[in-house]
Amino acid sequence: MDRRPAEPGFELKPVRGIDFRVGLGVAPDVLEPDYVLQYMSGRSANLVQNAAGVTCTNSVHAARLRDKRLASKLLPLWSTPFVRLSCEIEGHALGGGMLKLEPREAGNIVFPAQSLLEKGSNELLEEAIVTMQKWRHYAG
């Protein structure tokens, strides 16, 4: 076992022959995001509220809300054809039909104005989504 002194605020605890540093706080830059965004998908990108308060790995993007009041109005629109088409346009294709959204691409996703939702153009938007998925070779 390493007998060197630990960093201030930490202590060494031997567990089954392995030393673990047990901190008195949390690791720096580990955030609990408001939402997590799955950034590689076949059919569509998924945005999920982080009700459990988990941290993120690099397989999802951490989404922090600046304006929670505005977000509460917009986020229910995430699964609308308008936003799904925006994800297709902003994201880029990877092999096998995979859609990938980088952080900058995800930040460019557009939410519809209420007036667009009322016009009922969902059929045309769904057709555009299918076309985009064909272009990226999604076989779903």
Rosetta constraint file for C-alpha pairs under 8 A:
AtomPair CA 1 CA 14 HARMONIC 7.73 0.50
AtomPair CA 1 CA 17 HARMONIC 7.40 0.50
AtomPair CA 1 CA 18 HARMONIC 7.76 0.50
AtomPair CA 1 CA 19 HARMONIC 7.18 0.50
AtomPair CA 2 CA 19 HARMONIC 7.87 0.50
AtomPair CA 6 CA 10 HARMONIC 5.84 0.50
AtomPair CA 6 CA 11 HARMONIC 5.68 0.50
AtomPair CA 6 CA 12 HARMONIC 6.59 0.50
AtomPair CA 6 CA 21 HARMONIC 7.91 0.50
AtomPair CA 7 CA 11 HARMONIC 7.60 0.50
AtomPair CA 9 CA 23 HARMONIC 6.26 0.50
AtomPair CA 9 CA 24 HARMONIC 5.89 0.50
AtomPair CA 10 CA 21 HARMONIC 6.06 0.50
AtomPair CA 10 CA 22 HARMONIC 5.64 0.50
AtomPair CA 10 CA 23 HARMONIC 4.86 0.50
AtomPair CA 10 CA 24 HARMONIC 6.56 0.50
AtomPair CA 11 CA 21 HARMONIC 5.88 0.50
AtomPair CA 11 CA 22 HARMONIC 5.91 0.50
AtomPair CA 11 CA 23 HARMONIC 7.27 0.50
AtomPair CA 12 CA 19 HARMONIC 6.02 0.50
AtomPair CA 12 CA 20 HARMONIC 5.94 0.50
AtomPair CA 12 CA 21 HARMONIC 5.29 0.50
AtomPair CA 12 CA 22 HARMONIC 6.84 0.50
AtomPair CA 13 CA 19 HARMONIC 5.69 0.50
AtomPair CA 13 CA 20 HARMONIC 5.65 0.50
AtomPair CA 13 CA 21 HARMONIC 6.79 0.50
AtomPair CA 13 CA 22 HARMONIC 7.29 0.50
AtomPair CA 14 CA 18 HARMONIC 5.62 0.50
AtomPair CA 14 CA 19 HARMONIC 4.79 0.50
AtomPair CA 14 CA 20 HARMONIC 6.71 0.50
AtomPair CA 15 CA 19 HARMONIC 6.35 0.50
AtomPair CA 15 CA 20 HARMONIC 7.36 0.50
AtomPair CA 26 CA 30 HARMONIC 7.52 0.50
AtomPair CA 30 CA 55 HARMONIC 6.81 0.50
AtomPair CA 31 CA 55 HARMONIC 5.98 0.50
AtomPair CA 31 CA 56 HARMONIC 7.81 0.50
AtomPair CA 32 CA 50 HARMONIC 7.87 0.50
AtomPair CA 32 CA 53 HARMONIC 5.60 0.50
AtomPair CA 32 CA 54 HARMONIC 5.76 0.50
AtomPair CA 32 CA 55 HARMONIC 4.90 0.50
AtomPair CA 32 CA 56 HARMONIC 7.53 0.50
AtomPair CA 32 CA 62 HARMONIC 7.90 0.50
AtomPair CA 33 CA 50 HARMONIC 6.62 0.50
AtomPair CA 33 CA 53 HARMONIC 7.31 0.50
AtomPair CA 33 CA 54 HARMONIC 7.62 0.50
AtomPair CA 33 CA 55 HARMONIC 6.85 0.50
AtomPair CA 33 CA 56 HARMONIC 7.82 0.50
AtomPair CA 33 CA 62 HARMONIC 5.23 0.50
AtomPair CA 33 CA 63 HARMONIC 5.52 0.50
AtomPair CA 33 CA 64 HARMONIC 5.32 0.50
AtomPair CA 34 CA 49 HARMONIC 6.16 0.50
AtomPair CA 34 CA 50 HARMONIC 5.39 0.50
AtomPair CA 34 CA 51 HARMONIC 7.82 0.50
AtomPair CA 34 CA 53 HARMONIC 7.87 0.50
AtomPair CA 34 CA 62 HARMONIC 7.52 0.50
AtomPair CA 34 CA 63 HARMONIC 5.92 0.50
AtomPair CA 34 CA 64 HARMONIC 5.25 0.50
AtomPair CA 34 CA 65 HARMONIC 6.49 0.50
AtomPair CA 35 CA 47 HARMONIC 6.68 0.50
AtomPair CA 35 CA 48 HARMONIC 5.46 0.50
AtomPair CA 35 CA 49 HARMONIC 4.32 0.50
AtomPair CA 35 CA 50 HARMONIC 4.89 0.50
AtomPair CA 35 CA 62 HARMONIC 6.27 0.50
AtomPair CA 35 CA 63 HARMONIC 4.96 0.50
AtomPair CA 35 CA 64 HARMONIC 6.71 0.50
AtomPair CA 36 CA 47 HARMONIC 5.82 0.50
AtomPair CA 36 CA 48 HARMONIC 5.43 0.50
AtomPair CA 36 CA 49 HARMONIC 6.52 0.50
AtomPair CA 36 CA 50 HARMONIC 6.50 0.50
AtomPair CA 36 CA 56 HARMONIC 7.61 0.50
AtomPair CA 36 CA 60 HARMONIC 6.12 0.50
AtomPair CA 36 CA 61 HARMONIC 5.57 0.50
AtomPair CA 36 CA 62 HARMONIC 4.89 0.50
AtomPair CA 36 CA 63 HARMONIC 5.64 0.50
AtomPair CA 37 CA 45 HARMONIC 7.11 0.50
AtomPair CA 37 CA 46 HARMONIC 5.79 0.50
AtomPair CA 37 CA 47 HARMONIC 4.52 0.50
AtomPair CA 37 CA 48 HARMONIC 6.51 0.50
AtomPair CA 37 CA 60 HARMONIC 5.37 0.50
AtomPair CA 37 CA 61 HARMONIC 4.96 0.50
AtomPair CA 37 CA 62 HARMONIC 6.53 0.50
AtomPair CA 37 CA 63 HARMONIC 6.92 0.50
AtomPair CA 38 CA 45 HARMONIC 5.80 0.50
AtomPair CA 38 CA 46 HARMONIC 5.32 0.50
AtomPair CA 38 CA 47 HARMONIC 6.50 0.50
AtomPair CA 38 CA 59 HARMONIC 6.90 0.50
AtomPair CA 38 CA 60 HARMONIC 4.62 0.50
AtomPair CA 38 CA 61 HARMONIC 6.47 0.50
AtomPair CA 39 CA 45 HARMONIC 6.13 0.50
AtomPair CA 39 CA 46 HARMONIC 7.70 0.50
AtomPair CA 39 CA 59 HARMONIC 7.11 0.50
AtomPair CA 39 CA 60 HARMONIC 5.70 0.50
AtomPair CA 39 CA 61 HARMONIC 6.60 0.50
AtomPair CA 39 CA 99 HARMONIC 7.68 0.50
AtomPair CA 39 CA 100 HARMONIC 5.42 0.50
AtomPair CA 39 CA 101 HARMONIC 4.94 0.50
AtomPair CA 39 CA 102 HARMONIC 6.98 0.50
AtomPair CA 40 CA 45 HARMONIC 6.93 0.50
AtomPair CA 40 CA 59 HARMONIC 7.84 0.50
AtomPair CA 40 CA 98 HARMONIC 6.44 0.50
AtomPair CA 40 CA 99 HARMONIC 5.50 0.50
AtomPair CA 40 CA 100 HARMONIC 4.44 0.50
AtomPair CA 40 CA 101 HARMONIC 6.58 0.50
AtomPair CA 41 CA 45 HARMONIC 5.79 0.50
AtomPair CA 41 CA 98 HARMONIC 5.54 0.50
AtomPair CA 41 CA 99 HARMONIC 5.26 0.50
AtomPair CA 41 CA 100 HARMONIC 6.67 0.50
AtomPair CA 42 CA 97 HARMONIC 6.30 0.50
AtomPair CA 42 CA 98 HARMONIC 4.86 0.50
AtomPair CA 42 CA 99 HARMONIC 5.89 0.50
AtomPair CA 42 CA 138 HARMONIC 6.62 0.50
AtomPair CA 42 CA 140 HARMONIC 7.85 0.50
AtomPair CA 43 CA 99 HARMONIC 7.88 0.50
AtomPair CA 43 CA 133 HARMONIC 7.87 0.50
AtomPair CA 43 CA 138 HARMONIC 7.63 0.50
AtomPair CA 43 CA 140 HARMONIC 7.16 0.50
AtomPair CA 44 CA 84 HARMONIC 6.72 0.50
AtomPair CA 44 CA 87 HARMONIC 7.74 0.50
AtomPair CA 44 CA 99 HARMONIC 7.52 0.50
AtomPair CA 45 CA 84 HARMONIC 7.64 0.50
AtomPair CA 45 CA 87 HARMONIC 7.17 0.50
AtomPair CA 45 CA 99 HARMONIC 7.82 0.50
AtomPair CA 47 CA 78 HARMONIC 7.36 0.50
AtomPair CA 50 CA 54 HARMONIC 6.64 0.50
AtomPair CA 56 CA 60 HARMONIC 6.50 0.50
AtomPair CA 56 CA 61 HARMONIC 7.25 0.50
AtomPair CA 56 CA 62 HARMONIC 6.45 0.50
AtomPair CA 61 CA 103 HARMONIC 7.14 0.50
AtomPair CA 65 CA 71 HARMONIC 7.05 0.50
AtomPair CA 67 CA 71 HARMONIC 6.13 0.50
AtomPair CA 68 CA 72 HARMONIC 6.02 0.50
AtomPair CA 69 CA 73 HARMONIC 6.88 0.50
AtomPair CA 70 CA 74 HARMONIC 6.35 0.50
AtomPair CA 71 CA 75 HARMONIC 5.54 0.50
AtomPair CA 72 CA 76 HARMONIC 7.18 0.50
AtomPair CA 73 CA 77 HARMONIC 7.88 0.50
AtomPair CA 74 CA 78 HARMONIC 7.31 0.50
AtomPair CA 74 CA 111 HARMONIC 6.83 0.50
AtomPair CA 77 CA 83 HARMONIC 7.14 0.50
AtomPair CA 77 CA 111 HARMONIC 7.16 0.50
AtomPair CA 77 CA 112 HARMONIC 7.95 0.50
AtomPair CA 78 CA 83 HARMONIC 5.76 0.50
AtomPair CA 78 CA 84 HARMONIC 7.23 0.50
AtomPair CA 78 CA 111 HARMONIC 7.68 0.50
AtomPair CA 79 CA 83 HARMONIC 6.59 0.50
AtomPair CA 79 CA 84 HARMONIC 6.36 0.50
AtomPair CA 80 CA 84 HARMONIC 6.24 0.50
AtomPair CA 81 CA 85 HARMONIC 5.96 0.50
AtomPair CA 81 CA 122 HARMONIC 6.13 0.50
AtomPair CA 81 CA 125 HARMONIC 5.78 0.50
AtomPair CA 81 CA 126 HARMONIC 5.97 0.50
AtomPair CA 81 CA 129 HARMONIC 7.69 0.50
AtomPair CA 82 CA 86 HARMONIC 6.31 0.50
AtomPair CA 82 CA 111 HARMONIC 7.11 0.50
AtomPair CA 82 CA 112 HARMONIC 6.48 0.50
AtomPair CA 82 CA 122 HARMONIC 7.56 0.50
AtomPair CA 82 CA 125 HARMONIC 6.40 0.50
AtomPair CA 83 CA 87 HARMONIC 6.25 0.50
AtomPair CA 83 CA 109 HARMONIC 6.98 0.50
AtomPair CA 83 CA 110 HARMONIC 6.25 0.50
AtomPair CA 83 CA 111 HARMONIC 5.70 0.50
AtomPair CA 83 CA 112 HARMONIC 7.21 0.50
AtomPair CA 84 CA 88 HARMONIC 6.42 0.50
AtomPair CA 84 CA 129 HARMONIC 7.31 0.50
AtomPair CA 85 CA 89 HARMONIC 6.21 0.50
AtomPair CA 85 CA 125 HARMONIC 6.89 0.50
AtomPair CA 85 CA 126 HARMONIC 7.86 0.50
AtomPair CA 85 CA 128 HARMONIC 7.12 0.50
AtomPair CA 85 CA 129 HARMONIC 5.44 0.50
AtomPair CA 86 CA 90 HARMONIC 5.98 0.50
AtomPair CA 86 CA 109 HARMONIC 5.51 0.50
AtomPair CA 86 CA 110 HARMONIC 5.96 0.50
AtomPair CA 87 CA 91 HARMONIC 5.65 0.50
AtomPair CA 87 CA 101 HARMONIC 7.54 0.50
AtomPair CA 87 CA 106 HARMONIC 7.36 0.50
AtomPair CA 87 CA 109 HARMONIC 5.99 0.50
AtomPair CA 88 CA 92 HARMONIC 7.34 0.50
AtomPair CA 88 CA 99 HARMONIC 7.33 0.50
AtomPair CA 88 CA 129 HARMONIC 7.03 0.50
AtomPair CA 88 CA 132 HARMONIC 6.53 0.50
AtomPair CA 88 CA 133 HARMONIC 7.61 0.50
AtomPair CA 89 CA 132 HARMONIC 7.79 0.50
AtomPair CA 90 CA 101 HARMONIC 7.24 0.50
AtomPair CA 90 CA 105 HARMONIC 5.30 0.50
AtomPair CA 90 CA 106 HARMONIC 7.08 0.50
AtomPair CA 90 CA 108 HARMONIC 6.70 0.50
AtomPair CA 90 CA 109 HARMONIC 6.53 0.50
AtomPair CA 91 CA 99 HARMONIC 6.27 0.50
AtomPair CA 91 CA 100 HARMONIC 5.42 0.50
AtomPair CA 91 CA 101 HARMONIC 4.57 0.50
AtomPair CA 91 CA 102 HARMONIC 7.12 0.50
AtomPair CA 91 CA 105 HARMONIC 5.90 0.50
AtomPair CA 91 CA 106 HARMONIC 7.38 0.50
AtomPair CA 92 CA 99 HARMONIC 5.74 0.50
AtomPair CA 92 CA 100 HARMONIC 5.41 0.50
AtomPair CA 92 CA 101 HARMONIC 6.64 0.50
AtomPair CA 93 CA 97 HARMONIC 6.32 0.50
AtomPair CA 93 CA 98 HARMONIC 5.67 0.50
AtomPair CA 93 CA 99 HARMONIC 4.83 0.50
AtomPair CA 93 CA 100 HARMONIC 6.20 0.50
AtomPair CA 93 CA 136 HARMONIC 5.38 0.50
AtomPair CA 94 CA 98 HARMONIC 4.98 0.50
AtomPair CA 94 CA 99 HARMONIC 6.19 0.50
AtomPair CA 94 CA 100 HARMONIC 6.82 0.50
AtomPair CA 94 CA 136 HARMONIC 7.58 0.50
AtomPair CA 96 CA 137 HARMONIC 6.51 0.50
AtomPair CA 96 CA 138 HARMONIC 6.70 0.50
AtomPair CA 97 CA 133 HARMONIC 7.27 0.50
AtomPair CA 97 CA 136 HARMONIC 5.05 0.50
AtomPair CA 97 CA 137 HARMONIC 4.49 0.50
AtomPair CA 97 CA 138 HARMONIC 3.93 0.50
AtomPair CA 97 CA 139 HARMONIC 7.01 0.50
AtomPair CA 98 CA 136 HARMONIC 7.39 0.50
AtomPair CA 98 CA 138 HARMONIC 6.88 0.50
AtomPair CA 99 CA 136 HARMONIC 7.68 0.50
AtomPair CA 101 CA 105 HARMONIC 5.59 0.50
AtomPair CA 101 CA 106 HARMONIC 5.60 0.50
AtomPair CA 102 CA 106 HARMONIC 6.04 0.50
AtomPair CA 103 CA 107 HARMONIC 6.15 0.50
AtomPair CA 104 CA 108 HARMONIC 6.55 0.50
AtomPair CA 105 CA 109 HARMONIC 6.93 0.50
AtomPair CA 112 CA 116 HARMONIC 6.21 0.50
AtomPair CA 112 CA 117 HARMONIC 6.85 0.50
AtomPair CA 113 CA 117 HARMONIC 6.86 0.50
AtomPair CA 114 CA 118 HARMONIC 6.55 0.50
AtomPair CA 115 CA 119 HARMONIC 6.68 0.50
AtomPair CA 116 CA 120 HARMONIC 7.45 0.50
AtomPair CA 116 CA 121 HARMONIC 7.76 0.50
AtomPair CA 117 CA 121 HARMONIC 7.58 0.50
AtomPair CA 121 CA 125 HARMONIC 6.45 0.50
AtomPair CA 122 CA 126 HARMONIC 5.98 0.50
AtomPair CA 123 CA 127 HARMONIC 6.28 0.50
AtomPair CA 124 CA 128 HARMONIC 6.29 0.50
AtomPair CA 125 CA 129 HARMONIC 6.26 0.50
AtomPair CA 126 CA 130 HARMONIC 6.33 0.50
AtomPair CA 127 CA 131 HARMONIC 6.27 0.50
AtomPair CA 128 CA 132 HARMONIC 6.18 0.50
AtomPair CA 129 CA 133 HARMONIC 6.15 0.50
AtomPair CA 130 CA 134 HARMONIC 6.21 0.50
AtomPair CA 131 CA 135 HARMONIC 6.33 0.50
AtomPair CA 132 CA 136 HARMONIC 6.50 0.50
AtomPair CA 133 CA 137 HARMONIC 6.17 0.50
AtomPair CA 133 CA 138 HARMONIC 5.16 0.50
AtomPair CA 133 CA 139 HARMONIC 7.94 0.50
AtomPair CA 134 CA 138 HARMONIC 5.57 0.50
AtomPair CA 134 CA 139 HARMONIC 7.26 0.50
